C-alpha cells in the first residue's frame, strides 16, 4: 500500500502543482476560490485512488480504516509535493507573492483595534510565520487536515469488497 500511495500522492501533487502554475500564468493565483477547487480536485483524485485500490484487490474486504489510511497516506505525499512547490514558488518563481501575503497580513493587523505593543508583537509574529519554509511546512499540515476531513466521508463510500474478477478459463471453445 505504501508504494501505491506514494505513486498516487506524487501524481496528485503534480496535478495540483500544474493547475497552480497555470493559475499563476493567467493571473488567478490570488483568487481564494481556486484553492477550494484545487482541494476538490485533490479529493476527487484520492477517491479515484481508493476505488482503484479496491478494484485491484478483488474479493478482499477493505475496511473503512484501511481506506482512510490510504487516503491520508496519499494526501501526505501529495502535500509534501505541494510544500516543495510552494517553497520554490515563493523563493524563486514569484517572491512578490510572499510580499503580497505579508502586506495583506499587515493590513489585517493594522485594521484591528489593539494597543500599539500588541500590534508590534502581532507584526513580529506575522513576519516569523511568513517565511517560505514555515509556510511550506504549514502546507503539509493544512492539506493533510483537509484530506482527513474529506477522507472521513469518502472512505464510507469506497470501503467494501470489489467483485471477484470472472475466471476466463471456465469458458472453453465448444466444438461441434
C-alpha positions in Angstrom: 0.0 0.0 0.0 2.9 2.4 0.7 4.2 2.3 -2.9 0.7 2.6 -4.3 0.0 5.7 -2.0 3.4 7.2 -2.9 2.7 6.9 -6.7 -0.8 8.4 -6.3 0.4 11.1 -4.0 3.1 12.2 -6.4 0.6 12.2 -9.3 -2.0 14.2 -7.4 0.6 16.6 -6.1 1.9 17.2 -9.6 -1.6 17.7 -11.0 -2.3 20.4 -8.3 1.1 22.0 -9.0 0.4 22.2 -12.7 -3.0 23.7 -12.0 -1.4 26.2 -9.6 1.2 27.2 -12.2 -1.5 27.7 -14.8 -3.4 29.9 -12.4 -0.3 31.9 -11.8 0.4 32.3 -15.5 -3.1 33.6 -16.2 -3.1 35.9 -13.1 -5.6 34.0 -11.0 -3.1 32.8 -8.3 -4.6 35.2 -5.7 -8.2 34.0 -6.2 -9.2 32.3 -3.0 -11.9 30.1 -4.6 -9.1 28.5 -6.7 -7.7 26.9 -3.5 -11.0 25.2 -2.9 -11.2 24.0 -6.5 -7.7 22.5 -6.1 -8.8 20.8 -2.9 -11.8 19.3 -4.6 -9.7 18.1 -7.4 -7.3 16.6 -5.0 -10.1 14.8 -3.0 -11.6 13.6 -6.3 -8.3 12.0 -7.3 -7.9 10.5 -3.9 -11.3 8.9 -4.4 -10.1 7.5 -7.7 -7.1 6.1 -5.9 -9.3 4.5 -3.3 -11.6 2.9 -5.8 -8.7 1.7 -8.0 -7.0 0.2 -4.9 -10.2 -1.7 -4.0 -10.6 -2.9 -7.6 -7.0 -4.1 -7.7 -7.8 -6.3 -4.8 -10.9 -8.2 -5.9 -12.6 -10.5 -3.4 -10.8 -8.9 -0.4 -12.7 -6.9 2.2 -11.2 -3.5 2.5 -12.5 -1.7 5.6 -13.1 1.9 6.5 -9.8 2.2 8.4 -7.7 0.9 5.5 -9.4 3.3 3.1 -9.0 6.2 5.5 -5.3 5.3 6.0 -4.8 5.1 2.2 -6.3 8.5 1.7 -4.2 10.0 4.5 -1.0 8.5 3.1 -1.8 9.6 -0.5 -2.7 13.1 0.9 0.6 13.2 2.9 2.7 12.5 -0.2 0.7 15.0 -2.3 1.1 17.6 0.5 4.9 17.1 0.5 5.0 17.7 -3.2 2.9 20.8 -2.8 5.0 22.1 0.1 8.2 21.7 -2.1 6.4 23.6 -4.9 5.3 26.3 -2.5 8.8 26.8 -1.3 10.2 27.0 -4.8 7.3 29.3 -5.9 7.8 31.8 -3.0 11.6 31.9 -3.2 12.3 31.6 -7.0 9.2 31.9 -9.2 7.2 34.7 -7.5 8.9 36.2 -4.4 6.4 39.1 -4.9 3.6 36.7 -3.9 5.2 36.4 -0.4 5.3 40.2 -0.2 1.6 40.3 -1.1 0.8 37.9 1.7 2.8 40.0 4.2 1.1 43.2 3.1 -2.3 41.5 3.5 -1.4 40.4 6.9 -0.1 43.8 7.9 -3.3 45.4 6.7 -5.4 42.9 8.7 -3.3 43.7 11.8 -3.5 47.5 11.4 -7.3 47.3 10.9 -7.7 45.7 14.3 -8.1 47.8 17.4 -5.4 46.9 19.8 -2.7 48.6 21.8 0.5 49.6 20.0 2.6 47.0 21.9 0.2 44.2 20.9 0.3 45.4 17.3 4.1 45.3 17.3 4.0 41.8 18.7 1.5 40.7 16.1 3.6 42.2 13.3 6.7 40.4 14.6 4.8 37.1 14.7 3.4 37.7 11.2 7.0 38.2 10.0 8.1 34.9 11.5 5.2 32.9 10.1 5.5 34.3 6.6 8.9 32.7 5.9 8.8 30.4 2.9 9.9 27.3 4.9 7.4 28.0 7.6 4.5 28.4 5.1 5.6 25.3 3.2 5.7 23.3 6.4 2.2 24.5 7.3 1.0 23.5 3.8 1.6 19.8 4.8 -0.4 20.1 8.0 -3.2 22.1 6.4 -3.6 19.9 3.4 -3.4 16.7 5.5 -6.1 18.0 7.8 -8.3 18.9 4.9 -7.7 15.4 3.3 -8.5 13.8 6.7 -11.9 15.6 6.9 -12.7 14.7 3.3 -11.5 11.1 3.6 -13.7 10.6 6.7 -16.6 10.9 4.2 -15.1 9.3 1.1 -13.9 6.2 2.9 -17.5 5.4 3.8 -18.3 5.0 0.2 -15.1 3.4 -1.1 -14.8 0.7 1.6 -16.0 -2.8 0.9 -15.2 -5.7 -1.4 -14.6 -5.4 -5.1 -16.3 -8.2 -7.1 -14.0 -11.1 -7.9 -12.8 -11.0 -11.5 -14.5 -13.5 -13.7 -12.4 -16.6 -14.3 -11.8 -16.7 -18.1 -10.6 -20.3 -18.0 -14.1 -21.6 -17.4 -15.4 -20.7 -20.8 -13.8 -23.0 -23.3 -14.4 -23.1 -27.0 -17.1 -25.6 -27.9 -16.6 -27.8 -30.9 -19.5 -29.2 -32.9 
